[in-house]
């Protein structure tokens, strides 16, 4: 005889505290990693093999992509 369970499985409720925590971490890391010094440090890491800053010391498109990937990895870890 097949027994039919009419009980619904309880799904975990979405925790807004985790979403808020991720947003605050993203905000802080964005502030830290969007400075000119962060891009200069990143430029030093790549030993000027990639053009990450232009003549006006503004980040290039590639520099923004690399910094965005770093930010995404940090947010994923935390």
Residue pairs with C-beta under 8 A, 6 or more apart in sequence:
22 75
22 78
25 74
25 75
25 78
26 71
26 75
29 71
29 74
29 75
30 71
32 38
33 67
33 70
33 71
34 67
36 57
38 67
39 52
39 53
39 57
39 59
39 63
39 67
40 53
40 57
42 52
42 63
42 66
42 67
42 70
43 50
43 52
43 53
43 63
46 52
50 62
50 63
50 66
51 60
51 62
52 59
52 60
52 62
52 63
52 66
53 59
53 60
53 63
54 60
59 67
